Amino acid sequence: MPTLDKLPIPLLGFAAFSGTGKTTLITQLLPKLIERGLRVGMVKHSHHDIEMDNPNKDSYKLRKAGACQMVLASPHRTILFAEQDEPEEPQLITQLNWLNIDELDLVLVEGFRHEAFTKIELHRPSLGKPVLATNDEHIIAIATDAAIDKTALKNKTLTYLDMNNIDEISDFVVRYSQQILT
């Protein structure tokens, strides 16, 4: 079982406060990365109870009957449901271990901002939130939609990206992936 620092493919997160636009940006970024030939896996964190299954379907009924893991397979996709014995905050490495990384070139992560792995921060100064990179040494770039006060960042070496320029962000992600693999 690999650890975050020993994953055989690049891992890159997007960290930001809620409402900053992480999902919006990633849904624009994914097609750009796929156009460049990358096979991208995705892990998304949610603070909410999630339920993707339909109560009228057999998979839901089997899960609710007591299956602690349920694989729903069709010619189009496979879905794995894993029930937790007790509600607890998910760990990123546990979620990554569900992926078949042999079939991926890169894994993007939305959320898990408190875990120690490489991230791009999304920051909108208009929201009035602090810059996460001030206290997170794993942030290597900040994508922002306006100028930010860099004094709190001291001498950190960061790349600054235009949050509204998806091609610039895509180029950065591809370069990062290539650096990790070489």
N, C-alpha and C positions, 0 to 999 in steps of 0.2 A: 504494500500500500504506500504510494508516494506521499511525501509531505509537500507543503506549499512551496518550499524552497528547492525541492527535488523533482518537481513536475517536469516531464520530458518535453513539454511544449510550452510556448509562451502563455502566461496568464496575466491579464490586464483588467483592472477594475475601473469603474466609474463611480466616484464618491461625490456626494452632494447632499445638501439638506433637501427634505421633501419639497416638491413644488418647483425645483430648479429646472427640470426637463430632462432627466436622465433617460427615461424610456423613449421620449421623443427623439433625442439625439441618437440613441442606439438603433432605433428603427430606421433612421436615415443612414447610419453608418454601415449596418449589416449588408445591404445590397452593394455598397461600394467595395467592401472587402471581398464579397463573393465574386464581383466582376473581376477582381484581381487574382482570382483563383484560390482564395483561402477557404478552407472548410472550418467554419466557426461554430464552436459550442458556446452555450450561454447558461449562466447560473444567475438567477434573480432572487433576491431576498425580499420577503414580505413580512411585515409585522402583524398581518391579519391572518385569521384562520382562512385557509383556502379550500375550496370545494369545486373541483372541475367536473366531477362526475354527475350524471343525471340520475335522480332517484328511481326513474322508471327503467333503467338499464341493468342488465345482469351483473356487470362489473361492480356497480354500486351495491347491489344486493349481496354479492359475494364478500365484498369488503366489510359491509355492515354486519354480516353473519359471523365475522371473526378473522378473516384472512389478514395477517399482519403485513403481508406484502402481496400485491396484486399486479400482474403484468397483463395488460390489455394489448393484444397484438392484432394487426390487420395488415393487408398488403400495402397500405399507405403510411402507417406510422405505428410505433409501439409506445405505450404509456406505462410507466411504473408508478404505482401508488405504494407508499410506505407509511404505515401508521406509526405514530410515536406512542410509547407506553404512557408517558407523562409529557405534557407540554413543556418544551424547553427550547431555548434559543438555538437555532441550527448553527453548526460550525461549517465553515467554508470547505475544509478538507473532506468532510463527510459528503457534502453535496458533489464535490468534484469526483469522488470515487464512484458515483453513480454513472458518470460519463464513460463512454468508450473512447478514450483519448487516442487510441491507435488510429482512429478514423478522423482525427481533427488536426488542424494546423495551429489553432489558437483558441483560447477560451476567454470570453469576455464575462465580466462579473458586474452586475448592478447591485449595489448595496454592499453589505459586509464591510462598511467603511472603518470599523474598529479593529479589523483583523490586519495582520502584518503581511501585506503583499503589495506589489506595484500597482499604482492607481493614477488615473487622471482625475483631477478635481474639476467639477463643473461649478462655476461661481458666477452669480448674478449680484453685483453690488446693490442693485435696486431692492433686493429682498432684505437687506440690512443684517445679514448673517455674517459671522466671522469666516475668515479664510481658513479652511481645514489644514492646508499645508503648513501653517504656522506650527502645528503640534504633531504632524504626521510625516515622519521621515521617508515614508514609502510613496509619497506623491512625487511624481517626476515631471508633471505638467499641469498647468491650469488652463482650462478653456473658459473664457469669459466673454461676456457681451459688452463690457465697458472697461475702462481703465480701473485698476485696483491699486490700493495703497500697498506698496511693496516694503514699507519700512519694517513691518512686523516679521517679514520673511528673512530679514538680515541678509546674510550672504548665501542663501540657499541657491543652488544651481537648478533652476526650473526652466522648462520650455513654456512659453506663453502662446496659446492658440486662440483663434477667433472662434467662439462657440457657434457662430452662424456660418462658418466656412467648413462644410462637411468634407470637402476635398482635402483641405489642410489637415484636418483631424485624421482622415483616412490615411494620408501620406505618413503622418506621424506614427500611427498604429502599425502600418506595414514596416516602416523602418525599425521600430521597436522589436517587432516579431523577428525580423531578419537578424538583428543584433543578438537576440537571445539564442537563435539557432546556430550562430557561427561561433 
